[in-house]
Amino acid sequence: MVRQEQVQRSKAIQRQTGKTFHLATRVLPRRVRHATYVLYAFFRVADEVVDAEDTAEPAVQREQLEHLRAEALGERETDDPVLSAFAELREEHGIAEEDVNIFVDAMLADIDKGEYETYEELEAYMDGSAAAVGRMMTAIMRSPDAEKALPHATALGEAFQMSNFLRDVREDIVERDRVYLPQETLREHGVTAEQLRSFRTDESFRNAMRAEMRRTEALYREGVRGIQYLPSDCQFAVLLSAVLYADHHRAIRRRNYDVLSATPSLSTSRKLLLLAKTRAYWAVEKDPETVFRKVSVVPYPEEDTSHHEHPGVRRVPTGRTVGRLSSWVRSFTRGE
């Protein structure tokens, strides 16, 4: 059984380093919320090893990740509260050892690899860095339809990761000397390495961003279709995560695809607005895909709304629903 002090340590890590994910985690049921804090903290511990290239040689980083792998799988003793909590969680919820291994393998790849030639190559990396995360989340939710949910969880995990890559192009170059946009996409649109590293946004770069955003938005549509297979008490939180992460595309478009001069971000007020709107439509519809279409910025093929903030026809929540919602949001922001 994961101890309360382990949960609190993991929660503090998530609150500090994953503000968007932390907001969605807070609306998970308690039975899943505490486990999610531990999962996220485990992922961050691994990330910190990889991101320490300025203070540790690659051989040292690889050794640390192999130790982390053994500790996470319960093959090696650890005094790290996050790793011990994760090892207990893995056994309790039946998280597949294969997913732990491919996650650590993806972190190992980040030590030496700075770019990806094709999207298929990037997708193979994301199977460990993102899709495995979605599968682990599905395990701790204990979905009765896990077999149906898993392919969609994989797609949604990749969508979240791609939105991060699209948002963080400048940050990944400056801080990590990595370019996650596929090289074939950049070449197809005439974007050079020199242009990226001099942070010049032009129409060729905008076209490359548009292409990868379209691909990512297809992943969101596929991922959201599977939320219906998750336990009913977890569906809203996963839906909210999808709405929040996809909204980075709105922030990117508002900057006319310029993610090279600065990194777009979502304000706290924007996140709370999306939380309120998603909750309001959820109270009326109770169908994840319907609500996502009404609240998110992701366009659907039959809708010519690629630059609209709110595609589709909206069924406006009633005044009674909005009144209950206002009270709920006040309680939420106070941490009740």
RODOGU-70110 format. One record per residue (C-alpha): residue in one letter; x, y, z; residue number from 1. Coordinates in nm, 4 decimals. Layout:
BEGIN
<r = A&east = X&north = Y&up = Z&k = NUM>
...
REM end
This chain:
BEGIN
<r = M&east = 0.0000&north = 0.0000&up = 0.0000&k = 1>
<r = V&east = 0.1405&north = 0.3380&up = -0.1044&k = 2>
<r = R&east = 0.1893&north = 0.5547&up = 0.2041&k = 3>
<r = Q&east = 0.0446&north = 0.9048&up = 0.2447&k = 4>
<r = E&east = 0.3873&north = 1.0709&up = 0.2643&k = 5>
<r = Q&east = 0.4784&north = 0.9101&up = -0.0692&k = 6>
<r = V&east = 0.1586&north = 1.0482&up = -0.2243&k = 7>
<r = Q&east = 0.2260&north = 1.3961&up = -0.0873&k = 8>
<r = R&east = 0.5813&north = 1.3964&up = -0.2242&k = 9>
<r = S&east = 0.4537&north = 1.2860&up = -0.5657&k = 10>
<r = K&east = 0.1736&north = 1.5425&up = -0.5593&k = 11>
<r = A&east = 0.4220&north = 1.8230&up = -0.4864&k = 12>
<r = I&east = 0.6313&north = 1.7214&up = -0.7881&k = 13>
<r = Q&east = 0.3268&north = 1.7252&up = -1.0158&k = 14>
<r = R&east = 0.2001&north = 2.0590&up = -0.8832&k = 15>
<r = Q&east = 0.5381&north = 2.2207&up = -0.9507&k = 16>
<r = T&east = 0.6260&north = 2.0727&up = -1.2906&k = 17>
<r = G&east = 0.2982&north = 1.9711&up = -1.4574&k = 18>
<r = K&east = 0.0423&north = 2.2429&up = -1.3942&k = 19>
<r = T&east = -0.1922&north = 2.1505&up = -1.6808&k = 20>
<r = F&east = -0.1919&north = 1.7807&up = -1.5933&k = 21>
<r = H&east = -0.2266&north = 1.8671&up = -1.2233&k = 22>
<r = L&east = -0.5494&north = 2.0571&up = -1.2911&k = 23>
<r = A&east = -0.7023&north = 1.7549&up = -1.4662&k = 24>
<r = T&east = -0.5703&north = 1.5156&up = -1.2017&k = 25>
<r = R&east = -0.7560&north = 1.7050&up = -0.9296&k = 26>
<r = V&east = -1.0916&north = 1.6060&up = -1.0791&k = 27>
<r = L&east = -1.0094&north = 1.2343&up = -1.0824&k = 28>
<r = P&east = -1.1741&north = 1.0190&up = -0.8137&k = 29>
<r = R&east = -0.9567&north = 0.9707&up = -0.5053&k = 30>
<r = R&east = -0.8970&north = 0.6020&up = -0.5879&k = 31>
<r = V&east = -0.7180&north = 0.7074&up = -0.9082&k = 32>
<r = R&east = -0.5949&north = 1.0558&up = -0.8161&k = 33>
<r = H&east = -0.3301&north = 0.9461&up = -0.5654&k = 34>
<r = A&east = -0.1966&north = 0.6787&up = -0.7998&k = 35>
<r = T&east = -0.1747&north = 0.9382&up = -1.0783&k = 36>
<r = Y&east = 0.0415&north = 1.1641&up = -0.8602&k = 37>
<r = V&east = 0.2818&north = 0.8733&up = -0.8126&k = 38>
<r = L&east = 0.2874&north = 0.7896&up = -1.1848&k = 39>
<r = Y&east = 0.3614&north = 1.1482&up = -1.2833&k = 40>
<r = A&east = 0.6359&north = 1.1815&up = -1.0224&k = 41>
<r = F&east = 0.8003&north = 0.8645&up = -1.1551&k = 42>
<r = F&east = 0.7976&north = 1.0066&up = -1.5077&k = 43>
<r = R&east = 0.9505&north = 1.3332&up = -1.3852&k = 44>
<r = V&east = 1.2296&north = 1.1546&up = -1.1948&k = 45>
<r = A&east = 1.3280&north = 0.9826&up = -1.5207&k = 46>
<r = D&east = 1.3017&north = 1.3094&up = -1.7159&k = 47>
<r = E&east = 1.5315&north = 1.4823&up = -1.4696&k = 48>
<r = V&east = 1.8003&north = 1.2196&up = -1.5274&k = 49>
<r = V&east = 1.7835&north = 1.2780&up = -1.9040&k = 50>
<r = D&east = 1.7727&north = 1.6573&up = -1.8719&k = 51>
<r = A&east = 2.0863&north = 1.6630&up = -1.6557&k = 52>
<r = E&east = 2.3222&north = 1.6502&up = -1.9543&k = 53>
<r = D&east = 2.5014&north = 1.9661&up = -1.8333&k = 54>
<r = T&east = 2.5899&north = 1.8030&up = -1.5015&k = 55>
<r = A&east = 2.6276&north = 1.4337&up = -1.5875&k = 56>
<r = E&east = 2.8090&north = 1.2429&up = -1.8620&k = 57>
<r = P&east = 2.5932&north = 1.0226&up = -2.0910&k = 58>
<r = A&east = 2.7405&north = 0.7065&up = -1.9371&k = 59>
<r = V&east = 2.6350&north = 0.8267&up = -1.5912&k = 60>
<r = Q&east = 2.2860&north = 0.9118&up = -1.7147&k = 61>
<r = R&east = 2.2477&north = 0.5663&up = -1.8683&k = 62>
<r = E&east = 2.3629&north = 0.4021&up = -1.5460&k = 63>
<r = Q&east = 2.1153&north = 0.6086&up = -1.3429&k = 64>
<r = L&east = 1.8293&north = 0.5142&up = -1.5741&k = 65>
<r = E&east = 1.9156&north = 0.1448&up = -1.5502&k = 66>
<r = H&east = 1.9142&north = 0.1755&up = -1.1698&k = 67>
<r = L&east = 1.5784&north = 0.3531&up = -1.1941&k = 68>
<r = R&east = 1.4441&north = 0.0712&up = -1.4146&k = 69>
<r = A&east = 1.5496&north = -0.1955&up = -1.1634&k = 70>
<r = E&east = 1.4031&north = -0.0001&up = -0.8712&k = 71>
<r = A&east = 1.0742&north = 0.0650&up = -1.0524&k = 72>
<r = L&east = 1.0433&north = -0.3069&up = -1.1313&k = 73>
<r = G&east = 1.1195&north = -0.4016&up = -0.7704&k = 74>
<r = E&east = 1.4455&north = -0.5711&up = -0.8685&k = 75>
<r = R&east = 1.6631&north = -0.3389&up = -0.6620&k = 76>
<r = E&east = 1.6208&north = -0.1763&up = -0.3203&k = 77>
<r = T&east = 1.5618&north = 0.1993&up = -0.3181&k = 78>
<r = D&east = 1.5378&north = 0.4741&up = -0.0594&k = 79>
<r = D&east = 1.3698&north = 0.7113&up = -0.3079&k = 80>
<r = P&east = 1.0066&north = 0.7585&up = -0.1928&k = 81>
<r = V&east = 0.8831&north = 0.8118&up = -0.5503&k = 82>
<r = L&east = 1.0451&north = 0.4971&up = -0.6894&k = 83>
<r = S&east = 0.9394&north = 0.2807&up = -0.3963&k = 84>
<r = A&east = 0.5829&north = 0.4125&up = -0.4302&k = 85>
<r = F&east = 0.5835&north = 0.3399&up = -0.8042&k = 86>
<r = A&east = 0.7123&north = -0.0158&up = -0.7516&k = 87>
<r = E&east = 0.4270&north = -0.0810&up = -0.5070&k = 88>
<r = L&east = 0.1771&north = 0.0807&up = -0.7428&k = 89>
<r = R&east = 0.2940&north = -0.1291&up = -1.0365&k = 90>
<r = E&east = 0.2311&north = -0.4499&up = -0.8450&k = 91>
<r = E&east = -0.1009&north = -0.3337&up = -0.6991&k = 92>
<r = H&east = -0.2497&north = -0.2314&up = -1.0349&k = 93>
<r = G&east = -0.0815&north = -0.4831&up = -1.2623&k = 94>
<r = I&east = 0.1059&north = -0.2258&up = -1.4699&k = 95>
<r = A&east = 0.2840&north = -0.4189&up = -1.7444&k = 96>
<r = E&east = 0.6601&north = -0.4546&up = -1.7035&k = 97>
<r = E&east = 0.6822&north = -0.4083&up = -2.0806&k = 98>
<r = D&east = 0.5412&north = -0.0545&up = -2.0504&k = 99>
<r = V&east = 0.7920&north = 0.0319&up = -1.7774&k = 100>
<r = N&east = 1.0738&north = -0.1012&up = -1.9935&k = 101>
<r = I&east = 0.9743&north = 0.0829&up = -2.3110&k = 102>
<r = F&east = 0.9286&north = 0.4041&up = -2.1109&k = 103>
<r = V&east = 1.2834&north = 0.3780&up = -1.9715&k = 104>
<r = D&east = 1.4132&north = 0.2821&up = -2.3182&k = 105>
<r = A&east = 1.2613&north = 0.6048&up = -2.4560&k = 106>
<r = M&east = 1.4391&north = 0.8040&up = -2.1856&k = 107>
<r = L&east = 1.7644&north = 0.6310&up = -2.2797&k = 108>
<r = A&east = 1.7097&north = 0.7280&up = -2.6442&k = 109>
<r = D&east = 1.6819&north = 1.0947&up = -2.5423&k = 110>
<r = I&east = 2.0394&north = 1.0897&up = -2.4109&k = 111>
<r = D&east = 2.1952&north = 1.0424&up = -2.7553&k = 112>
<r = K&east = 1.9245&north = 1.1262&up = -3.0080&k = 113>
<r = G&east = 1.8574&north = 1.4875&up = -3.1025&k = 114>
<r = E&east = 1.6237&north = 1.4523&up = -3.4017&k = 115>
<r = Y&east = 1.3889&north = 1.2102&up = -3.5803&k = 116>
<r = E&east = 1.3963&north = 1.1503&up = -3.9544&k = 117>
<r = T&east = 1.0332&north = 1.0420&up = -4.0037&k = 118>
<r = Y&east = 0.7092&north = 1.0579&up = -3.8106&k = 119>
<r = E&east = 0.7155&north = 0.6764&up = -3.7875&k = 120>
<r = E&east = 1.0519&north = 0.7002&up = -3.6096&k = 121>
<r = L&east = 0.9144&north = 0.9666&up = -3.3754&k = 122>
<r = E&east = 0.6033&north = 0.7532&up = -3.3160&k = 123>
<r = A&east = 0.8233&north = 0.4610&up = -3.2065&k = 124>
<r = Y&east = 0.9869&north = 0.6926&up = -2.9513&k = 125>
<r = M&east = 0.6461&north = 0.8185&up = -2.8349&k = 126>
<r = D&east = 0.5281&north = 0.4624&up = -2.7776&k = 127>
<r = G&east = 0.7560&north = 0.4727&up = -2.4744&k = 128>
<r = S&east = 0.7494&north = 0.8387&up = -2.3798&k = 129>
<r = A&east = 0.3730&north = 0.8931&up = -2.4187&k = 130>
<r = A&east = 0.1623&north = 0.5954&up = -2.5280&k = 131>
<r = A&east = 0.2971&north = 0.3773&up = -2.2455&k = 132>
<r = V&east = 0.1878&north = 0.6514&up = -2.0060&k = 133>
<r = G&east = -0.1672&north = 0.6276&up = -2.1424&k = 134>
<r = R&east = -0.1632&north = 0.2508&up = -2.0994&k = 135>
<r = M&east = -0.0393&north = 0.2808&up = -1.7399&k = 136>
<r = M&east = -0.3186&north = 0.5285&up = -1.6656&k = 137>
<r = T&east = -0.5717&north = 0.2848&up = -1.8108&k = 138>
<r = A&east = -0.4364&north = 0.0159&up = -1.5763&k = 139>
<r = I&east = -0.4749&north = 0.2250&up = -1.2605&k = 140>
<r = M&east = -0.8275&north = 0.3282&up = -1.3635&k = 141>
<r = R&east = -0.9198&north = -0.0434&up = -1.3773&k = 142>
<r = S&east = -1.1303&north = -0.0038&up = -1.6887&k = 143>
<r = P&east = -1.3748&north = -0.2914&up = -1.7469&k = 144>
<r = D&east = -1.3314&north = -0.2332&up = -2.1233&k = 145>
<r = A&east = -0.9526&north = -0.2033&up = -2.1157&k = 146>
<r = E&east = -0.9074&north = -0.3921&up = -2.4431&k = 147>
<r = K&east = -1.1277&north = -0.1394&up = -2.6247&k = 148>
<r = A&east = -0.9813&north = 0.1580&up = -2.4377&k = 149>
<r = L&east = -0.6105&north = 0.0847&up = -2.4931&k = 150>
<r = P&east = -0.5744&north = 0.1803&up = -2.8646&k = 151>
<r = H&east = -0.7479&north = 0.5120&up = -2.7949&k = 152>
<r = A&east = -0.5377&north = 0.5708&up = -2.4822&k = 153>
<r = T&east = -0.2293&north = 0.5200&up = -2.6981&k = 154>
<r = A&east = -0.3532&north = 0.7780&up = -2.9513&k = 155>
<r = L&east = -0.4398&north = 1.0292&up = -2.6799&k = 156>
<r = G&east = -0.1007&north = 0.9890&up = -2.5135&k = 157>
<r = E&east = 0.0684&north = 1.0595&up = -2.8469&k = 158>
<r = A&east = -0.1579&north = 1.3621&up = -2.9048&k = 159>
<r = F&east = -0.0582&north = 1.5123&up = -2.5682&k = 160>
<r = Q&east = 0.3093&north = 1.4512&up = -2.6438&k = 161>
<r = M&east = 0.2842&north = 1.6043&up = -2.9919&k = 162>
<r = S&east = 0.1114&north = 1.9146&up = -2.8554&k = 163>
<r = N&east = 0.4020&north = 1.9529&up = -2.6147&k = 164>
<r = F&east = 0.6528&north = 1.9129&up = -2.8998&k = 165>
<r = L&east = 0.4692&north = 2.1700&up = -3.1142&k = 166>
<r = R&east = 0.4514&north = 2.4179&up = -2.8275&k = 167>
<r = D&east = 0.8108&north = 2.3658&up = -2.7077&k = 168>
<r = V&east = 1.0128&north = 2.3851&up = -3.0316&k = 169>
<r = R&east = 1.2230&north = 2.6764&up = -2.9064&k = 170>
<r = E&east = 1.2635&north = 2.5373&up = -2.5554&k = 171>
<r = D&east = 1.3724&north = 2.1952&up = -2.6841&k = 172>
<r = I&east = 1.6377&north = 2.3556&up = -2.9043&k = 173>
<r = V&east = 1.7684&north = 2.5999&up = -2.6435&k = 174>
<r = E&east = 1.7603&north = 2.3760&up = -2.3378&k = 175>
<r = R&east = 1.8085&north = 2.0258&up = -2.4832&k = 176>
<r = D&east = 1.9499&north = 2.0695&up = -2.8361&k = 177>
<r = R&east = 1.6656&north = 1.8508&up = -2.9667&k = 178>
<r = V&east = 1.4207&north = 1.8899&up = -3.2554&k = 179>
<r = Y&east = 1.1175&north = 1.6645&up = -3.2296&k = 180>
<r = L&east = 0.9443&north = 1.7851&up = -3.5463&k = 181>
<r = P&east = 1.0099&north = 1.5129&up = -3.8090&k = 182>
<r = Q&east = 1.2924&north = 1.6060&up = -4.0432&k = 183>
<r = E&east = 1.0954&north = 1.4877&up = -4.3474&k = 184>
<r = T&east = 0.8172&north = 1.7354&up = -4.2629&k = 185>
<r = L&east = 1.0667&north = 2.0185&up = -4.2245&k = 186>
<r = R&east = 1.2374&north = 1.9333&up = -4.5563&k = 187>
<r = E&east = 0.9048&north = 1.8996&up = -4.7370&k = 188>
<r = H&east = 0.8219&north = 2.2583&up = -4.6430&k = 189>
<r = G&east = 1.1715&north = 2.3997&up = -4.6961&k = 190>
<r = V&east = 1.2663&north = 2.4531&up = -4.3301&k = 191>
<r = T&east = 1.6408&north = 2.4297&up = -4.2644&k = 192>
<r = A&east = 1.8319&north = 2.3485&up = -3.9480&k = 193>
<r = E&east = 1.9979&north = 2.6918&up = -3.9668&k = 194>
<r = Q&east = 1.6570&north = 2.8593&up = -3.9770&k = 195>
<r = L&east = 1.5389&north = 2.6697&up = -3.6690&k = 196>
<r = R&east = 1.8502&north = 2.7491&up = -3.4715&k = 197>
<r = S&east = 1.8311&north = 3.1163&up = -3.5609&k = 198>
<r = F&east = 1.4626&north = 3.1094&up = -3.4556&k = 199>
<r = R&east = 1.3199&north = 3.2574&up = -3.7758&k = 200>
<r = T&east = 0.9499&north = 3.2008&up = -3.8371&k = 201>
<r = D&east = 0.8369&north = 3.2313&up = -4.1981&k = 202>
<r = E&east = 0.5635&north = 3.0800&up = -4.4153&k = 203>
<r = S&east = 0.7606&north = 2.7600&up = -4.4714&k = 204>
<r = F&east = 0.7849&north = 2.7004&up = -4.0973&k = 205>
<r = R&east = 0.4167&north = 2.7881&up = -4.0513&k = 206>
<r = N&east = 0.3243&north = 2.5296&up = -4.3152&k = 207>
<r = A&east = 0.5316&north = 2.2628&up = -4.1391&k = 208>
<r = M&east = 0.3575&north = 2.3456&up = -3.8110&k = 209>
<r = R&east = 0.0150&north = 2.3313&up = -3.9780&k = 210>
<r = A&east = 0.0928&north = 1.9858&up = -4.1182&k = 211>
<r = E&east = 0.1969&north = 1.8434&up = -3.7801&k = 212>
<r = M&east = -0.0944&north = 2.0095&up = -3.6019&k = 213>
<r = R&east = -0.3378&north = 1.8448&up = -3.8443&k = 214>
<r = R&east = -0.1761&north = 1.5091&up = -3.7738&k = 215>
<r = T&east = -0.1941&north = 1.5715&up = -3.3988&k = 216>
<r = E&east = -0.5585&north = 1.6788&up = -3.4117&k = 217>
<r = A&east = -0.6436&north = 1.3497&up = -3.5844&k = 218>
<r = L&east = -0.4842&north = 1.1749&up = -3.2858&k = 219>
<r = Y&east = -0.7061&north = 1.3760&up = -3.0505&k = 220>
<r = R&east = -1.0177&north = 1.2725&up = -3.2418&k = 221>
<r = E&east = -0.9119&north = 0.9071&up = -3.2261&k = 222>
<r = G&east = -0.8157&north = 0.9281&up = -2.8592&k = 223>
<r = V&east = -1.1304&north = 1.1037&up = -2.7405&k = 224>
<r = R&east = -1.3474&north = 0.8395&up = -2.9102&k = 225>
<r = G&east = -1.2195&north = 0.5884&up = -2.6553&k = 226>
<r = I&east = -1.2960&north = 0.7843&up = -2.3367&k = 227>
<r = Q&east = -1.6374&north = 0.6146&up = -2.3312&k = 228>
<r = Y&east = -1.4613&north = 0.2852&up = -2.2492&k = 229>
<r = L&east = -1.3081&north = 0.4229&up = -1.9273&k = 230>
<r = P&east = -1.4826&north = 0.3970&up = -1.5888&k = 231>
<r = S&east = -1.7567&north = 0.6599&up = -1.5623&k = 232>
<r = D&east = -1.5901&north = 0.8332&up = -1.2665&k = 233>
<r = C&east = -1.2709&north = 0.8906&up = -1.4709&k = 234>
<r = Q&east = -1.4160&north = 1.0074&up = -1.8008&k = 235>
<r = F&east = -1.4514&north = 1.3769&up = -1.7181&k = 236>
<r = A&east = -1.0904&north = 1.4108&up = -1.6000&k = 237>
<r = V&east = -0.9503&north = 1.2504&up = -1.9162&k = 238>
<r = L&east = -1.1817&north = 1.4629&up = -2.1304&k = 239>
<r = L&east = -1.0633&north = 1.7763&up = -1.9489&k = 240>
<r = S&east = -0.6995&north = 1.6755&up = -2.0080&k = 241>
<r = A&east = -0.7715&north = 1.6468&up = -2.3806&k = 242>
<r = V&east = -0.9434&north = 1.9868&up = -2.3904&k = 243>
<r = L&east = -0.6565&north = 2.1549&up = -2.2024&k = 244>
<r = Y&east = -0.3692&north = 2.0013&up = -2.3985&k = 245>
<r = A&east = -0.5405&north = 2.0629&up = -2.7335&k = 246>
<r = D&east = -0.5890&north = 2.4268&up = -2.6398&k = 247>
<r = H&east = -0.2160&north = 2.4797&up = -2.6895&k = 248>
<r = H&east = -0.3025&north = 2.4682&up = -3.0595&k = 249>
<r = R&east = -0.5207&north = 2.7746&up = -3.0088&k = 250>
<r = A&east = -0.2282&north = 2.9490&up = -2.8380&k = 251>
<r = I&east = 0.0003&north = 2.8524&up = -3.1279&k = 252>
<r = R&east = -0.2442&north = 2.9805&up = -3.3911&k = 253>
<r = R&east = -0.2914&north = 3.3065&up = -3.2019&k = 254>
<r = R&east = 0.0846&north = 3.3598&up = -3.2418&k = 255>
<r = N&east = 0.0548&north = 3.2800&up = -3.6152&k = 256>
<r = Y&east = 0.2549&north = 2.9599&up = -3.5541&k = 257>
<r = D&east = 0.5552&north = 3.1476&up = -3.4143&k = 258>
<r = V&east = 0.6878&north = 2.9081&up = -3.1496&k = 259>
<r = L&east = 1.0477&north = 3.0020&up = -3.2268&k = 260>
<r = S&east = 1.0623&north = 3.3459&up = -3.0632&k = 261>
<r = A&east = 0.8763&north = 3.2373&up = -2.7478&k = 262>
<r = T&east = 0.6936&north = 2.9372&up = -2.6032&k = 263>
<r = P&east = 0.3120&north = 2.9735&up = -2.5990&k = 264>
<r = S&east = 0.1367&north = 2.8944&up = -2.2731&k = 265>
<r = L&east = -0.2117&north = 2.8783&up = -2.1230&k = 266>
<r = S&east = -0.2934&north = 3.1276&up = -1.8503&k = 267>
<r = T&east = -0.4529&north = 3.0131&up = -1.5269&k = 268>
<r = S&east = -0.7678&north = 3.2062&up = -1.6171&k = 269>
<r = R&east = -0.7836&north = 3.0300&up = -1.9562&k = 270>
<r = K&east = -0.7482&north = 2.6890&up = -1.7919&k = 271>
<r = L&east = -1.0217&north = 2.7670&up = -1.5396&k = 272>
<r = L&east = -1.2483&north = 2.8928&up = -1.8183&k = 273>
<r = L&east = -1.1999&north = 2.5656&up = -2.0059&k = 274>
<r = L&east = -1.2598&north = 2.3710&up = -1.6864&k = 275>
<r = A&east = -1.5872&north = 2.5585&up = -1.6310&k = 276>
<r = K&east = -1.7065&north = 2.5202&up = -1.9908&k = 277>
<r = T&east = -1.6176&north = 2.1518&up = -2.0063&k = 278>
<r = R&east = -1.7965&north = 2.0889&up = -1.6779&k = 279>
<r = A&east = -2.1037&north = 2.2804&up = -1.7960&k = 280>
<r = Y&east = -2.1399&north = 2.0848&up = -2.1190&k = 281>
<r = W&east = -2.0614&north = 1.7589&up = -1.9372&k = 282>
<r = A&east = -2.3533&north = 1.8258&up = -1.7021&k = 283>
<r = V&east = -2.5821&north = 1.8482&up = -2.0069&k = 284>
<r = E&east = -2.4395&north = 1.5865&up = -2.2447&k = 285>
<r = K&east = -2.2456&north = 1.3201&up = -2.0464&k = 286>
<r = D&east = -2.0850&north = 1.2079&up = -2.3738&k = 287>
<r = P&east = -1.7080&north = 1.2675&up = -2.4027&k = 288>
<r = E&east = -1.6860&north = 1.3035&up = -2.7798&k = 289>
<r = T&east = -1.9870&north = 1.5376&up = -2.8001&k = 290>
<r = V&east = -1.8477&north = 1.7632&up = -2.5268&k = 291>
<r = F&east = -1.4990&north = 1.7633&up = -2.6818&k = 292>
<r = R&east = -1.6419&north = 1.8739&up = -3.0152&k = 293>
<r = K&east = -1.8255&north = 2.1603&up = -2.8463&k = 294>
<r = V&east = -1.5522&north = 2.2853&up = -2.6131&k = 295>
<r = S&east = -1.2164&north = 2.2060&up = -2.7740&k = 296>
<r = V&east = -1.0398&north = 2.3831&up = -3.0599&k = 297>
<r = V&east = -0.9881&north = 2.0591&up = -3.2526&k = 298>
<r = P&east = -1.1787&north = 2.0714&up = -3.5852&k = 299>
<r = Y&east = -1.3654&north = 1.7716&up = -3.7250&k = 300>
<r = P&east = -1.3432&north = 1.6824&up = -4.0957&k = 301>
<r = E&east = -1.6995&north = 1.7859&up = -4.1803&k = 302>
<r = E&east = -1.6473&north = 2.1279&up = -4.0193&k = 303>
<r = D&east = -1.4688&north = 2.4083&up = -4.2045&k = 304>
<r = T&east = -1.3528&north = 2.5644&up = -3.8769&k = 305>
<r = S&east = -0.9781&north = 2.5048&up = -3.8591&k = 306>
<r = H&east = -0.9185&north = 2.8547&up = -3.7229&k = 307>
<r = H&east = -1.2302&north = 2.8855&up = -3.5105&k = 308>
<r = E&east = -1.2028&north = 2.8652&up = -3.1363&k = 309>
<r = H&east = -1.5288&north = 2.6757&up = -3.0894&k = 310>
<r = P&east = -1.6220&north = 2.4538&up = -3.3863&k = 311>
<r = G&east = -1.9687&north = 2.3089&up = -3.4277&k = 312>
<r = V&east = -2.3167&north = 2.3903&up = -3.3061&k = 313>
<r = R&east = -2.3396&north = 2.4535&up = -2.9317&k = 314>
<r = R&east = -2.6193&north = 2.3477&up = -2.7071&k = 315>
<r = V&east = -2.6000&north = 2.6141&up = -2.4368&k = 316>
<r = P&east = -2.6228&north = 2.4921&up = -2.0743&k = 317>
<r = T&east = -2.9237&north = 2.6131&up = -1.8787&k = 318>
<r = G&east = -2.9092&north = 2.8863&up = -1.6168&k = 319>
<r = R&east = -2.9592&north = 2.6268&up = -1.3440&k = 320>
<r = T&east = -2.6591&north = 2.4300&up = -1.4725&k = 321>
<r = V&east = -2.4452&north = 2.7449&up = -1.4860&k = 322>
<r = G&east = -2.5468&north = 2.8352&up = -1.1300&k = 323>
<r = R&east = -2.4425&north = 2.4937&up = -0.9987&k = 324>
<r = L&east = -2.1245&north = 2.5208&up = -1.2034&k = 325>
<r = S&east = -2.0254&north = 2.8572&up = -1.0503&k = 326>
<r = S&east = -2.0550&north = 2.7117&up = -0.7022&k = 327>
<r = W&east = -1.8531&north = 2.4050&up = -0.8048&k = 328>
<r = V&east = -1.5700&north = 2.6096&up = -0.9587&k = 329>
<r = R&east = -1.5446&north = 2.8295&up = -0.6461&k = 330>
<r = S&east = -1.5129&north = 2.5169&up = -0.4337&k = 331>
<r = F&east = -1.2589&north = 2.3662&up = -0.6763&k = 332>
<r = T&east = -1.0324&north = 2.6716&up = -0.6812&k = 333>
<r = R&east = -1.0343&north = 2.6781&up = -0.2999&k = 334>
<r = G&east = -0.9170&north = 2.3168&up = -0.3081&k = 335>
<r = E&east = -1.2277&north = 2.1725&up = -0.1449&k = 336>
REM end
